[in-house]
Amino acid sequence: MQTVNQQVAGRLMSSGLLKPEQFEAVMQHIGGTSARFEDAVLELGVLGEAEMLKALAAQYQTRFVSTEKLSKADIVRATLEMVPRKVAEAFAVFPIMFEAASGALSVVTCDPCDADLLREIQLASGAREIRAFLARPAAVRAAIAKAYIGDIHAFAILDRQAHAQFSAMLDVYERNLVSENSLSSSLAREGSGSSRGRIVSEKELVQAAASSSTSQRGGSFGGDELLELLNVVLTLLEANRQDLRGHSAQVARLTRRLLERMNVAPGDIRGLVAAAYLHDVGKMGQYHLTPLNVGQYDGHKIGAQKGFSTPRRLLESVRLSNDTVLAFEHMYERYDGSGFPDGMAGKEIPLGARALAITDTYADLTQNPKNPYRKTLSPAEACTVLAQYKETLFDPHLVDLFKNTVMGEDLRARLLANRYLALLVDPDPEETTVLELRLIEQGFEVTTARSAEQAMKLLAAGEFDVVVSELDLPRGDGLTLLAEARAQPWGKSLLWVMHTRRQGRVEAQRAFELGVADFVAKPAPTDVLVAKLKSMLDQRSSRANSRGVQGSLREMGLAELVQVLFHGRKTGNLRVRTPDGGGEMHFRDGALVNALFGNVRGADAVYAMLKLKEGEFGLDPTFQPGARIITESPEALLLEGMRRLDEGV
């Protein structure tokens, strides 16, 4: 019986595009791997992609989709959800379009003539018809990774020629980049003699990437395309360092998440994410120089004092933004003022540098077994370490916000607290960070706006319980915003508090005329302000928790969800949706009274659902459960469920 690879080879040979000796070369290239014949043909350069796909599509009697077009496809979320991620990965099928009128779902696959495969996709999606188009196998996998997982770099590896060039650069990087001095000496040879065989340095590699991007765009360093390129370059540079593999990309992702949580402007985020990618350039010597390591070991500190400005010097001809340079040059400052190079303290330290100090240290603790603890720590353990150095090494407010970001503690707060929706209107991310954190701890759901225009759009589209606004706003002011809101039906009775550095009597009088509940001068104790807000909201409304809470099982597993709802004595319906189906758990005052999963009911449904590791959940606190079917306590159910999991029952 022919294998799939032999079938594909037969089709290419029958079309006259592939010769027997080429078939042997491709099969030898594949070896004992599970690689597909089509990808091996393209990797060896035997055929071009368009030429190969055109020939195969003609034999399959369908059309083909090139890798380039597939990489640029923007698929509607509803179409993606028709084929669950696990199904897409298992069958290497990617949905691209759904026609509601005909009920036809169009997909791309490397096996468009596989009737069994298409039947499985039809059953999984519920579509009346499946229309299959051809694409190379690696492109289908990349499309799945990009659309379902959010991996924006999934297609980068398919550029075979570029990848080979980067790999070659890696070899000379490992031989040459021992120190900045050796780097400089190799660069000195650039102008002498032929460039043939000349060592390619780390500076040239990163600088070429930056120069290429800026020359095409005419802008400054930090655009989205450049960040994607930096991810590829730095990932390859770190590939042969087991302790640092993927480190810069992880720091960049964490930095972006933290800054997005603070609602920093997208343009500013790009510059600081670029700093996260570049923070170790030229410093990858014997020691990994994180702020925590530098603060603990003299050898690390000496190395960092010598090399903190190396990224800037290596890239001085590239138009790095000022925020980018400040972030990586001041990442070794300490919050207590005892760091370097300038002995800055507190908020004197640039925001990007304070964020980078935290994300770099966290990534090192959770990924690098050579960190000060000589083992990789769990996220919870790493956050505990960060907390130990609050006020000394790290900004305490950013540490708390970062912990909430990576640990999902705000999710637990949302499950347990009465949900009030707050809008913070302030152009300064740092001013809102502490207040946002304290509001979250008290069960608020918080949205931030940086301008009056953005605030009006959010207010018109949302349903907020309270607004906390600064007076001085870009292209407007807080009093005008308040007056415009009061003129709208949704804003007439909205609870509004002014939280401002402007303390004029005239402004305060005008604010109270417009109906503010309070006029608070900065700086004010955030705990007191949050307590006042919650008290005012509680007095205005006797409602219980009437808003639902949604989340992912990756953020919080079902066992932990059950414990949180049990100890919080919550009532409601916990619905779970997974690629393989869905279920429900009904709670009354913390007791689990019933559960449904497929055709299973009661305690057995609970045990079945505890096996779920991926999916989404939603808590409806307005649901009132019926008669109690489950008599066991949640603790007993969890113990029995864990026993069954351990024993594979």
C-alpha positions as semicolon CSV with decimal commas, in nm:
position;residue;x (nm);y (nm);z (nm)
1;M;0,000;0,000;0,000
2;Q;0,142;0,334;-0,103
3;T;0,219;0,594;0,162
4;V;0,086;0,948;0,127
5;N;0,434;1,066;0,027
6;Q;0,453;0,804;-0,247
7;Q;0,110;0,904;-0,374
8;V;0,213;1,271;-0,394
9;A;0,539;1,174;-0,563
10;G;0,347;0,963;-0,814
11;R;0,125;1,256;-0,906
12;L;0,423;1,486;-0,957
13;M;0,610;1,226;-1,162
14;S;0,305;1,154;-1,380
15;S;0,280;1,526;-1,455
16;G;0,644;1,520;-1,574
17;L;0,770;1,762;-1,308
18;L;0,963;1,512;-1,096
19;K;1,234;1,272;-1,214
20;P;1,311;0,936;-1,049
21;E;1,650;1,055;-0,922
22;Q;1,482;1,360;-0,770
23;F;1,230;1,134;-0,600
24;E;1,516;0,940;-0,441
25;A;1,683;1,262;-0,325
26;V;1,362;1,387;-0,166
27;M;1,293;1,055;0,009
28;Q;1,650;1,051;0,141
29;H;1,601;1,406;0,270
30;I;1,286;1,296;0,453
31;G;1,465;0,997;0,603
32;G;1,276;0,833;0,888
33;T;1,083;1,146;0,978
34;S;0,712;1,211;0,936
35;A;0,778;1,506;0,705
36;R;0,554;1,550;0,401
37;F;0,687;1,503;0,051
38;E;0,559;1,844;-0,064
39;D;0,757;2,030;0,203
40;A;1,073;1,832;0,132
41;V;1,045;1,914;-0,242
42;L;1,031;2,285;-0,161
43;E;1,306;2,268;0,103
44;L;1,543;2,108;-0,151
45;G;1,445;2,356;-0,423
46;V;1,345;2,079;-0,663
47;L;1,033;2,274;-0,765
48;G;0,887;2,615;-0,695
49;E;0,576;2,632;-0,477
50;A;0,343;2,768;-0,744
51;E;0,464;2,510;-0,996
52;M;0,416;2,219;-0,755
53;L;0,078;2,330;-0,619
54;K;-0,057;2,401;-0,966
55;A;0,028;2,050;-1,083
56;L;-0,119;1,882;-0,774
57;A;-0,432;2,099;-0,778
58;A;-0,497;1,998;-1,139
59;Q;-0,488;1,631;-1,043
60;Y;-0,701;1,689;-0,731
61;Q;-0,943;1,893;-0,949
62;T;-0,943;2,187;-0,714
63;R;-0,771;2,522;-0,670
64;F;-0,465;2,599;-0,461
65;V;-0,378;2,870;-0,206
66;S;-0,017;2,992;-0,192
67;T;0,173;3,033;0,133
68;E;0,189;3,409;0,078
69;K;-0,188;3,443;0,042
70;L;-0,253;3,213;0,336
71;S;-0,015;3,415;0,556
72;K;-0,215;3,732;0,482
73;A;-0,560;3,577;0,527
74;D;-0,779;3,743;0,790
75;I;-1,035;3,482;0,887
76;V;-1,359;3,570;1,063
77;R;-1,360;3,435;1,420
78;A;-1,698;3,266;1,372
79;T;-1,554;3,068;1,079
80;L;-1,254;2,955;1,285
81;E;-1,481;2,841;1,567
82;M;-1,664;2,605;1,331
83;V;-1,354;2,383;1,333
84;P;-1,215;2,346;1,688
85;R;-0,842;2,394;1,721
86;K;-0,775;2,031;1,816
87;V;-0,966;1,910;1,510
88;A;-0,779;2,153;1,284
89;E;-0,443;2,036;1,422
90;A;-0,530;1,666;1,412
91;F;-0,644;1,671;1,049
92;A;-0,420;1,958;0,927
93;V;-0,720;2,148;0,797
94;F;-0,768;2,526;0,811
95;P;-1,111;2,691;0,760
96;I;-1,107;3,005;0,544
97;M;-1,468;3,094;0,456
98;F;-1,827;3,001;0,538
99;E;-2,121;3,079;0,310
100;A;-2,428;3,096;0,533
101;A;-2,673;3,085;0,242
102;S;-2,545;2,752;0,107
103;G;-2,403;2,616;0,433
104;A;-2,070;2,552;0,257
105;L;-1,745;2,572;0,452
106;S;-1,426;2,626;0,252
107;V;-1,104;2,482;0,396
108;V;-0,742;2,443;0,289
109;T;-0,564;2,113;0,331
110;C;-0,278;1,918;0,180
111;D;-0,518;1,626;0,114
112;P;-0,821;1,775;-0,064
113;C;-0,924;1,439;-0,209
114;D;-0,936;1,254;0,125
115;A;-1,308;1,180;0,158
116;D;-1,280;1,044;0,515
117;L;-1,099;1,357;0,631
118;L;-1,359;1,588;0,475
119;R;-1,639;1,384;0,632
120;E;-1,483;1,431;0,976
121;I;-1,457;1,806;0,919
122;Q;-1,819;1,819;0,807
123;L;-1,931;1,640;1,124
124;A;-1,719;1,862;1,348
125;S;-1,828;2,188;1,185
126;G;-2,194;2,111;1,117
127;A;-2,159;2,250;0,764
128;R;-2,377;2,110;0,487
129;E;-2,086;2,099;0,243
130;I;-1,706;2,109;0,263
131;R;-1,510;2,268;-0,021
132;A;-1,141;2,176;-0,004
133;F;-0,854;2,375;-0,153
134;L;-0,488;2,276;-0,168
135;A;-0,194;2,429;0,021
136;R;0,150;2,304;0,122
137;P;0,144;2,114;0,455
138;A;0,374;2,353;0,642
139;A;0,162;2,651;0,535
140;V;-0,153;2,486;0,673
141;R;0,020;2,423;1,007
142;A;0,145;2,782;1,017
143;A;-0,203;2,919;0,944
144;I;-0,346;2,713;1,230
145;A;-0,076;2,838;1,469
146;K;-0,127;3,199;1,366
147;A;-0,509;3,205;1,373
148;Y;-0,583;2,977;1,670
149;I;-0,282;3,033;1,895
150;G;-0,197;3,391;1,796
151;D;0,158;3,309;1,682
152;I;0,224;3,602;1,448
153;H;0,564;3,456;1,356
154;A;0,432;3,119;1,242
155;F;0,506;3,182;0,874
156;A;0,857;3,320;0,927
157;I;1,018;2,975;0,930
158;L;0,881;2,902;0,581
159;D;1,123;3,150;0,428
160;R;1,383;2,879;0,371
161;Q;1,650;3,102;0,224
162;A;1,628;3,363;0,500
163;H;1,634;3,095;0,765
164;A;1,948;2,944;0,615
165;Q;2,116;3,283;0,614
166;F;2,031;3,342;0,979
167;S;2,157;2,996;1,069
168;A;2,489;3,072;0,903
169;M;2,509;3,394;1,099
170;L;2,448;3,198;1,416
171;D;2,760;2,992;1,356
172;V;2,987;3,294;1,328
173;Y;2,808;3,462;1,617
174;E;2,895;3,174;1,851
175;R;3,259;3,181;1,735
176;N;3,307;3,555;1,744
177;L;3,088;3,730;1,999
178;V;3,282;3,655;2,316
179;S;3,324;4,017;2,422
180;E;3,272;4,366;2,294
181;N;3,647;4,394;2,229
182;S;3,653;4,092;2,001
183;L;3,348;4,230;1,826
184;S;3,520;4,563;1,768
185;S;3,833;4,395;1,631
186;S;3,630;4,195;1,382
187;L;3,447;4,507;1,269
188;A;3,779;4,684;1,217
189;R;3,850;4,440;0,935
190;E;3,537;4,546;0,750
191;G;3,706;4,806;0,535
192;S;4,023;4,612;0,462
193;G;4,040;4,372;0,173
194;S;3,764;4,159;0,036
195;S;3,448;4,099;0,231
196;R;3,459;3,740;0,127
197;G;3,475;3,514;0,431
198;R;3,448;3,814;0,669
199;I;3,294;3,744;1,009
200;V;2,937;3,867;1,043
201;S;2,887;4,023;1,386
202;E;2,583;4,047;1,610
203;K;2,584;4,423;1,555
204;E;2,564;4,379;1,179
205;L;2,290;4,119;1,203
206;V;2,058;4,325;1,425
207;Q;2,156;4,653;1,258
208;A;2,082;4,510;0,915
209;A;1,738;4,406;1,034
210;A;1,670;4,752;1,174
211;S;1,813;4,937;0,875
212;S;1,610;4,724;0,634
213;S;1,291;4,805;0,818
214;T;1,357;5,176;0,863
215;S;1,468;5,222;0,504
216;Q;1,146;5,068;0,378
217;R;0,928;5,257;0,623
218;G;1,118;5,584;0,663
219;G;1,027;5,577;1,029
220;S;1,192;5,512;1,361
221;F;1,288;5,180;1,511
222;G;0,995;4,988;1,660
223;G;0,726;4,913;1,399
224;D;0,524;4,590;1,406
225;E;0,708;4,442;1,107
226;L;1,042;4,517;1,269
227;L;0,935;4,359;1,598
228;E;0,844;4,043;1,409
229;L;1,186;4,045;1,242
230;L;1,361;4,106;1,575
231;N;1,180;3,807;1,718
232;V;1,321;3,584;1,444
233;V;1,674;3,727;1,467
234;L;1,706;3,717;1,845
235;T;1,546;3,373;1,867
236;L;1,806;3,240;1,626
237;L;2,089;3,416;1,808
238;E;1,982;3,248;2,132
239;A;1,911;2,908;1,977
240;N;2,240;2,747;2,078
241;R;2,227;2,876;2,436
242;Q;2,009;2,625;2,623
243;D;1,975;2,858;2,922
244;L;1,874;3,157;2,709
245;R;1,679;2,995;2,426
246;G;1,374;3,210;2,353
247;H;1,453;3,443;2,644
248;S;1,429;3,776;2,459
249;A;1,104;3,679;2,290
250;Q;0,956;3,581;2,627
251;V;1,068;3,910;2,786
252;A;0,914;4,099;2,494
253;R;0,581;3,914;2,532
254;L;0,570;3,975;2,907
255;T;0,662;4,342;2,865
256;R;0,386;4,390;2,609
257;R;0,128;4,224;2,838
258;L;0,225;4,443;3,133
259;L;0,220;4,766;2,932
260;E;-0,108;4,677;2,763
261;R;-0,253;4,612;3,107
262;M;-0,149;4,968;3,196
263;N;-0,312;5,094;2,874
264;V;0,010;5,254;2,754
265;A;-0,022;5,401;2,403
266;P;0,043;5,140;2,127
267;G;0,327;5,346;1,976
268;D;0,503;5,368;2,312
269;I;0,453;4,995;2,367
270;R;0,629;4,913;2,039
271;G;0,936;5,113;2,139
272;L;0,956;4,944;2,480
273;V;0,898;4,596;2,335
274;A;1,189;4,667;2,099
275;A;1,399;4,741;2,410
276;A;1,293;4,406;2,553
277;Y;1,420;4,230;2,240
278;L;1,748;4,422;2,242
279;H;1,830;4,432;2,614
280;D;2,085;4,147;2,597
281;V;2,248;4,238;2,263
282;G;2,625;4,234;2,313
283;K;2,593;4,112;2,672
284;M;2,555;3,736;2,619
285;G;2,873;3,637;2,793
286;Q;2,933;3,391;3,077
287;Y;2,675;3,555;3,303
288;H;2,315;3,640;3,227
289;L;2,288;3,994;3,359
290;T;1,936;4,034;3,499
291;P;1,859;4,306;3,757
292;L;1,819;4,039;4,026
293;N;2,152;3,869;3,946
294;V;2,331;4,202;3,925
295;G;2,189;4,300;4,262
296;Q;2,316;3,981;4,427
297;Y;2,656;3,900;4,273
298;D;2,961;4,128;4,240
299;G;3,075;3,955;3,921
300;H;2,740;4,014;3,754
301;K;2,737;4,374;3,873
302;I;3,083;4,445;3,728
303;G;2,978;4,289;3,398
304;A;2,660;4,495;3,386
305;Q;2,843;4,818;3,471
306;K;3,075;4,756;3,178
307;G;2,804;4,649;2,937
308;F;2,483;4,838;3,019
309;S;2,534;5,077;2,726
310;T;2,656;4,810;2,481
311;P;2,322;4,774;2,293
312;R;2,316;5,148;2,225
313;R;2,680;5,161;2,112
314;L;2,638;4,861;1,884
315;L;2,330;5,014;1,725
316;E;2,427;5,381;1,732
317;S;2,371;5,418;1,356
318;V;2,016;5,284;1,390
319;R;1,741;5,531;1,475
320;L;1,647;5,390;1,812
321;S;1,374;5,585;1,988
322;N;1,468;5,763;2,308
323;D;1,223;5,547;2,507
324;T;1,388;5,231;2,371
325;V;1,737;5,344;2,475
326;L;1,624;5,467;2,818
327;A;1,454;5,134;2,887
328;F;1,752;4,904;2,835
329;E;2,016;5,151;2,960
330;H;1,840;5,206;3,294
331;M;1,714;4,853;3,363
332;Y;1,982;4,818;3,635
333;E;1,862;5,118;3,831
334;R;1,705;5,018;4,163
335;Y;1,380;5,147;4,304
336;D;1,559;5,245;4,626
337;G;1,810;5,458;4,432
338;S;2,120;5,241;4,482
339;G;2,147;5,117;4,123
340;F;2,333;5,244;3,816
341;P;2,420;5,420;3,589
342;D;2,258;5,734;3,738
343;G;2,133;5,628;4,081
344;M;1,772;5,707;3,991
345;A;1,499;5,616;4,241
346;G;1,126;5,549;4,228
347;K;0,944;5,713;3,938
348;E;1,262;5,890;3,830
349;I;1,348;5,561;3,662
350;P;1,186;5,546;3,314
351;L;0,869;5,335;3,305
352;G;1,012;5,104;3,038
353;A;1,321;5,034;3,249
354;R;1,112;4,952;3,557
355;A;0,892;4,718;3,353
356;L;1,191;4,554;3,181
357;A;1,364;4,490;3,516
358;I;1,061;4,287;3,628
359;T;0,995;4,096;3,305
360;D;1,363;4,011;3,247
361;T;1,398;3,877;3,602
362;Y;1,071;3,679;3,584
363;A;1,163;3,519;3,251
364;D;1,504;3,421;3,388
365;L;1,353;3,268;3,703
366;T;1,094;3,064;3,513
367;Q;1,309;2,955;3,215
368;N;1,677;2,950;3,309
369;P;1,796;2,667;3,539
370;K;2,117;2,870;3,600
371;N;1,929;3,149;3,777
372;P;2,023;3,232;4,141
373;Y;1,793;2,953;4,266
374;R;1,962;2,699;4,037
375;K;1,627;2,567;3,914
376;T;1,338;2,693;3,707
377;L;1,066;2,831;3,930
378;S;0,691;2,809;3,884
379;P;0,507;3,135;3,802
380;A;0,383;3,155;4,162
381;E;0,734;3,102;4,302
382;A;0,881;3,362;4,066
383;C;0,617;3,617;4,165
384;T;0,701;3,550;4,530
385;V;1,067;3,628;4,457
386;L;0,971;3,953;4,283
387;A;0,760;4,048;4,584
388;Q;1,060;3,998;4,814
389;Y;1,244;4,276;4,630
390;K;0,962;4,529;4,614
391;E;1,073;4,878;4,721
392;T;1,439;4,780;4,682
393;L;1,497;4,645;4,331
394;F;1,153;4,675;4,174
395;D;0,862;4,918;4,155
396;P;0,617;4,767;4,407
397;H;0,307;4,875;4,217
398;L;0,433;4,726;3,889
399;V;0,522;4,402;4,070
400;D;0,167;4,375;4,204
401;L;0,015;4,451;3,865
402;F;0,250;4,206;3,692
403;K;0,155;3,934;3,939
404;N;-0,212;3,994;3,867
405;T;-0,139;3,983;3,497
406;V;0,043;3,650;3,495
407;M;-0,133;3,474;3,780
408;G;-0,493;3,557;3,709
409;E;-0,564;3,679;4,060
410;D;-0,799;3,936;3,917
411;L;-1,001;3,644;3,781
412;R;-1,045;3,510;4,134
413;A;-1,150;3,857;4,248
414;R;-1,406;3,878;3,969
415;L;-1,553;3,544;4,071
416;L;-1,584;3,637;4,436
417;A;-1,676;4,004;4,434
418;N;-1,980;4,204;4,344
419;R;-1,887;4,341;4,007
420;Y;-1,871;4,716;3,967
421;L;-1,747;4,855;3,638
422;A;-1,512;5,154;3,671
423;L;-1,376;5,385;3,401
424;L;-1,051;5,567;3,485
425;V;-0,988;5,874;3,267
426;D;-0,629;5,995;3,301
427;P;-0,353;6,053;3,043
428;D;-0,080;5,920;3,277
429;P;-0,053;5,538;3,288
430;E;0,142;5,550;3,613
431;E;-0,125;5,756;3,788
432;T;-0,390;5,498;3,703
433;T;-0,183;5,183;3,766
434;V;-0,197;5,191;4,146
435;L;-0,562;5,295;4,154
436;E;-0,652;5,025;3,901
437;L;-0,474;4,761;4,107
438;R;-0,653;4,858;4,427
439;L;-0,990;4,864;4,249
440;I;-0,927;4,517;4,107
441;E;-0,839;4,387;4,454
442;Q;-1,179;4,512;4,573
443;G;-1,363;4,335;4,292
444;F;-1,397;4,614;4,037
445;E;-1,364;4,558;3,665
446;V;-1,154;4,847;3,536
447;T;-1,121;5,015;3,196
448;T;-0,888;5,308;3,131
449;A;-0,911;5,596;2,883
450;R;-0,629;5,837;2,801
451;S;-0,832;6,119;2,646
452;A;-1,178;6,275;2,668
453;E;-1,258;6,152;2,317
454;Q;-1,170;5,792;2,404
455;A;-1,368;5,818;2,728
456;M;-1,684;5,937;2,550
457;K;-1,667;5,646;2,307
458;L;-1,628;5,398;2,593
459;L;-1,909;5,558;2,795
460;A;-2,146;5,557;2,500
461;A;-2,073;5,192;2,422
462;G;-2,042;5,057;2,777
463;E;-2,235;5,035;3,100
464;F;-2,015;5,178;3,374
465;D;-2,102;5,218;3,740
466;V;-1,846;5,488;3,822
467;V;-1,610;5,725;3,644
468;V;-1,289;5,856;3,807
469;S;-1,152;6,138;3,594
470;E;-0,863;6,383;3,584
471;L;-0,943;6,745;3,492
472;D;-0,648;6,794;3,255
473;L;-0,693;6,570;2,949
474;P;-0,545;6,573;2,596
475;R;-0,765;6,769;2,356
476;G;-1,023;6,838;2,626
477;D;-1,081;6,857;2,998
478;G;-1,265;6,659;3,261
479;L;-1,536;6,921;3,323
480;T;-1,635;6,933;2,955
481;L;-1,639;6,553;2,946
482;L;-1,863;6,546;3,253
483;A;-2,100;6,807;3,105
484;E;-2,128;6,609;2,779
485;A;-2,194;6,288;2,971
486;R;-2,464;6,451;3,185
487;A;-2,642;6,558;2,864
488;Q;-2,686;6,193;2,763
489;P;-2,957;5,964;2,903
490;W;-2,697;5,712;3,022
491;G;-2,494;5,981;3,199
492;K;-2,755;6,170;3,400
493;S;-2,713;5,970;3,720
494;L;-2,371;5,814;3,658
495;L;-2,151;5,822;3,970
496;W;-1,858;6,054;3,893
497;V;-1,550;6,142;4,098
498;M;-1,286;6,398;4,004
499;H;-0,935;6,280;4,093
500;T;-0,702;6,561;3,990
501;R;-0,384;6,756;4,058
502;R;-0,567;7,082;3,983
503;Q;-0,710;7,208;4,310
504;G;-0,879;7,539;4,213
505;R;-1,195;7,646;4,395
506;V;-1,366;7,746;4,068
507;E;-1,311;7,401;3,914
508;A;-1,434;7,226;4,227
509;Q;-1,747;7,441;4,242
510;R;-1,824;7,376;3,873
511;A;-1,769;7,003;3,922
512;F;-2,016;6,988;4,212
513;E;-2,267;7,190;4,007
514;L;-2,245;6,916;3,744
515;G;-2,312;6,654;4,008
516;V;-1,981;6,492;4,099
517;A;-1,994;6,275;4,407
518;D;-1,650;6,386;4,524
519;F;-1,357;6,610;4,427
520;V;-1,031;6,439;4,535
521;A;-0,693;6,611;4,515
522;K;-0,385;6,412;4,412
523;P;-0,194;6,255;4,570
524;A;-0,458;6,084;4,780
525;P;-0,440;5,746;4,958
526;T;-0,571;5,499;4,703
527;D;-0,708;5,259;4,966
528;V;-0,923;5,539;5,111
529;L;-1,043;5,648;4,767
530;V;-1,137;5,291;4,667
531;A;-1,319;5,235;4,997
532;K;-1,520;5,555;4,939
533;L;-1,608;5,450;4,585
534;K;-1,725;5,107;4,695
535;S;-1,927;5,253;4,982
536;M;-2,098;5,502;4,752
537;L;-2,181;5,231;4,499
538;D;-2,312;4,995;4,767
539;Q;-2,538;5,270;4,897
540;R;-2,668;5,350;4,550
541;S;-2,754;4,994;4,468
542;S;-2,862;4,688;4,659
543;R;-2,796;4,464;4,368
544;A;-2,608;4,140;4,407
545;N;-2,351;4,019;4,162
546;S;-2,562;4,041;3,848
547;R;-2,281;4,040;3,595
548;G;-2,127;3,727;3,459
549;V;-1,759;3,637;3,462
550;Q;-1,574;3,470;3,175
551;G;-1,232;3,315;3,157
552;S;-1,012;3,037;3,025
553;L;-0,935;2,703;3,188
554;R;-0,570;2,785;3,126
555;E;-0,606;3,078;3,364
556;M;-0,783;2,874;3,627
557;G;-0,856;2,500;3,620
558;L;-1,194;2,351;3,704
559;A;-1,079;2,213;4,038
560;E;-0,966;2,557;4,150
561;L;-1,286;2,715;4,017
562;V;-1,494;2,475;4,226
563;Q;-1,287;2,558;4,536
564;V;-1,318;2,935;4,481
565;L;-1,695;2,919;4,436
566;F;-1,732;2,681;4,730
567;H;-1,531;2,893;4,974
568;G;-1,694;3,211;4,840
569;R;-2,041;3,058;4,897
570;K;-2,144;3,157;4,545
571;T;-2,468;3,076;4,364
572;G;-2,486;3,042;3,988
573;N;-2,429;2,832;3,679
574;L;-2,070;2,757;3,575
575;R;-2,080;2,676;3,203
576;V;-1,778;2,520;3,034
577;R;-1,715;2,511;2,658
578;T;-1,437;2,298;2,507
579;P;-1,350;2,179;2,155
580;D;-1,497;1,842;2,254
581;G;-1,826;1,966;2,399
582;G;-1,960;2,152;2,696
583;G;-2,107;2,109;3,040
584;E;-2,252;2,289;3,341
585;M;-2,208;2,293;3,719
586;H;-2,486;2,439;3,935
587;F;-2,396;2,603;4,268
588;R;-2,613;2,717;4,558
589;D;-2,438;2,903;4,839
590;G;-2,113;2,729;4,744
591;A;-2,261;2,378;4,735
592;L;-2,240;2,192;4,405
593;V;-2,601;2,073;4,362
594;N;-2,599;1,938;4,006
595;A;-2,381;1,894;3,698
596;L;-2,440;1,805;3,333
597;F;-2,184;1,689;3,078
598;G;-2,309;1,533;2,758
599;N;-2,550;1,258;2,859
600;V;-2,403;1,230;3,209
601;R;-2,562;1,390;3,516
602;G;-2,474;1,443;3,881
603;A;-2,143;1,350;4,042
604;D;-2,028;1,145;3,740
605;A;-2,056;1,460;3,527
606;V;-1,829;1,641;3,774
607;Y;-1,568;1,366;3,754
608;A;-1,580;1,373;3,374
609;M;-1,544;1,752;3,360
610;L;-1,245;1,755;3,595
611;K;-1,048;1,590;3,314
612;L;-1,090;1,901;3,096
613;K;-0,772;2,104;3,060
614;E;-0,858;2,346;2,778
615;G;-1,164;2,552;2,704
616;E;-1,357;2,858;2,815
617;F;-1,589;2,904;3,111
618;G;-1,855;3,152;3,209
619;L;-2,026;3,207;3,543
620;D;-2,389;3,325;3,538
621;P;-2,462;3,449;3,893
622;T;-2,831;3,517;3,815
623;F;-2,902;3,146;3,764
624;Q;-3,110;2,978;4,034
625;P;-3,046;2,602;4,052
626;G;-3,322;2,345;4,088
627;A;-3,344;2,046;4,317
628;R;-3,022;1,915;4,467
629;I;-2,904;1,606;4,282
630;I;-2,548;1,585;4,421
631;T;-2,526;1,512;4,792
632;E;-2,145;1,502;4,826
633;S;-1,958;1,816;4,936
634;P;-1,740;1,993;4,675
635;E;-1,431;1,886;4,871
636;A;-1,536;1,521;4,859
637;L;-1,612;1,549;4,487
638;L;-1,269;1,696;4,418
639;L;-1,090;1,429;4,620
640;E;-1,272;1,150;4,441
641;G;-1,220;1,320;4,105
642;M;-0,846;1,352;4,165
643;R;-0,828;0,986;4,270
644;R;-0,996;0,881;3,947
645;L;-0,760;1,094;3,743
646;D;-0,455;0,944;3,918
647;E;-0,583;0,592;3,863
648;G;-0,692;0,659;3,504
649;V;-1,053;0,573;3,577
